[in-house]
Amino acid sequence: MVAATSHQTMIVAASRALAGVGVCFVGVGPPNLACALAKRTVAPGLSLIYESGVVGADPARLPLSIGDPTLVTGAAAVMGMTDLFGNYLQRGLVEVAFLAGAQIDRHGNLNTTVIGDYGRPAVRLPGSGGACEIALNARRVFVMMTQSKRAFVDPVDFVTSPGHPARGGGGGPEVVVTQLGLYGFPGGEMTLTHLQPGVTVDEVKAATGWNVAVAPDVAELETPNAAELEALAALDPEGMYAR
């Protein structure tokens, strides 16, 4: 069997974290692929919600954006964003939200607004969209990002979606999945709990902009099995997200 790539392992690990989840608020890209895989493996009853106003989506293919018409394929409902956020998200009906960002810090604050000073940024990013409200109102928040010192910084240049309070407790992401490993937030600080196969703690530290906390019993992520890789190949035949 061909060995899984680090991004395949990342997507599979994210999909496994959705085991038993019923409702997930998700965007496009790798998180969407992880959700599509979860529907075919560990969470067959998973209902997907998209910011554009689609509830219970079962897209015929991977969407290119949250406005892609394929999102309404077999959907339970399509509505305005005001109704979606008010009647689903703010009522606490979203079990898990999948977020990402250009930057994340040790407390799980996410930045999708600017790189550099807000008044004179080096890069102006797309902004919050609904990410801030999603981070605050979903029962649980998962994050999937490619890890590097440019992305894992302390502090972020701008807090778009709030993470855990500095002293821990209340709100913030529960899980962060990267191409290097998986993290939790005991006490409100990002802590390495699992390594990708073949990755070392030193490699993780070299790709993190702070002295990242490491659990005393770091485990190794289980490699994707043949069925998961086959499902990934069917969902993403061109390897757009799972190279």
C-alpha positions, 0 to 999 in steps of 0.5 A, spaced: 500 500 500 502 507 498 504 510 504 499 516 506 502 523 505 502 528 511 496 532 508 492 525 507 494 523 515 491 530 517 485 530 513 483 523 516 485 525 523 480 531 523 475 526 520 476 521 525 475 527 531 468 528 528 466 521 530 459 521 532 458 528 531 451 530 528 451 537 526 458 541 523 459 548 521 464 548 515 467 552 510 471 549 503 478 546 502 481 541 507 476 542 513 470 540 508 474 534 505 475 532 512 467 532 513 465 529 507 470 523 509 467 523 516 460 522 513 463 516 509 466 513 515 465 515 522 459 520 522 454 517 517 449 522 520 453 528 519 449 534 517 453 540 514 452 547 515 455 552 510 455 560 511 451 561 505 445 559 508 445 551 506 443 546 512 444 539 511 448 539 505 450 533 501 454 536 495 455 532 489 462 534 489 467 538 493 465 545 493 469 551 490 466 556 495 461 557 499 457 560 494 458 554 489 451 551 487 453 544 488 452 545 496 444 545 495 445 538 492 440 534 497 440 540 502 435 539 508 434 547 507 436 553 504 435 560 507 438 567 508 444 568 512 440 572 518 436 566 519 442 561 519 446 565 524 440 566 528 436 560 528 442 555 528 448 558 530 446 562 536 441 557 538 447 553 540 445 547 535 452 547 532 455 541 535 462 543 531 465 548 527 471 547 523 475 554 522 482 556 519 486 562 519 492 565 516 495 565 524 494 562 530 497 563 537 498 559 543 491 560 546 487 559 539 486 566 537 485 566 530 487 571 525 484 572 518 484 580 518 491 583 517 498 581 517 502 586 520 499 593 523 492 594 522 493 601 520 498 599 515 498 592 514 503 588 510 497 583 507 490 585 508 486 578 508 479 577 507 476 578 514 472 575 519 466 573 515 462 569 520 468 566 523 468 570 529 460 569 531 462 561 529 467 561 534 463 564 539 457 560 538 459 553 536 459 548 542 466 546 540 471 548 535 476 545 531 481 548 527 485 545 521 491 549 518 498 548 515 503 549 521 509 554 520 513 559 524 509 564 519 502 561 521 503 559 528 505 566 532 505 569 539 501 573 539 497 574 532 497 580 529 489 581 529 484 577 533 479 575 528 476 569 532 477 569 539 481 563 543 481 561 550 482 566 555 489 567 557 488 564 564 484 558 561 477 556 561 471 557 557 471 558 549 476 557 544 478 551 540 478 544 542 482 541 537 488 543 532 490 539 526 496 540 522 501 536 517 505 535 523 501 533 529 494 534 533 493 539 539 489 540 545 488 546 550 489 543 557 488 549 561 487 554 555 494 553 552 495 549 545 499 543 547 502 537 542 498 531 544 499 527 537 505 527 532 504 525 525 508 518 523 515 520 522 515 527 525 519 529 531 518 534 537 524 538 535 520 538 528 514 541 531 518 546 535 522 548 529 515 550 526 512 554 531 513 561 533 513 560 541 516 554 546 510 550 544 507 545 550 508 538 549 504 533 553 508 528 557 505 522 553 505 524 546 502 519 542 503 517 534 497 518 530 494 512 527 496 512 519 490 512 514 487 505 512 486 503 505 478 504 506 480 512 508 485 513 502 480 510 497 474 514 500 479 520 499 481 519 492 474 518 490 472 525 494 478 529 491 480 525 485 485 531 483 489 531 489 487 538 490 487 538 498 490 531 500 496 531 496 
